[in-house]
Amino acid sequence: MSIRAIAATQPPIPRRVFISGQKRGVFGVIKRELRRRSAIEPVIGHVKTDSHLGRCHLKGRDGDAANVVLSAVGHNLRLVLAWLRMLLRLILIALWRRLTVQTAIKQAS
């Protein structure tokens, strides 16, 4: 019997499946990866709904990869725009307060 035949007859190495809520037998790296996965799954869900990631109209594996990258870029741009909106809002509020204080001082004197 050849080595290939012996290797083919041996069962594959057993794999373990880890579920997010699993408490027993999860230590170290696996526990950290499960926490990371729990944090990432909602983001993936939002990208799927917001970026229409459900169906890919591009051809082949390269099209799939491009679709995912473009969706991730769009998601990141939305986050940056939200941050810039908040920053602009804070700047406008600070300017408005300064102007109202200055007009109140001018009216009082």
ABEGO torsion letter per residue (X at the ends): XBAAAAAAABBBBBBBBBBAABABGBBEAAAAAAAAAAAAAAAAAAAAAAAGAABBABBEAAAAAAAAAAAAAAAAAAAAAAAAAAAAAAAAAAAAAAAAAAAAAAAAX
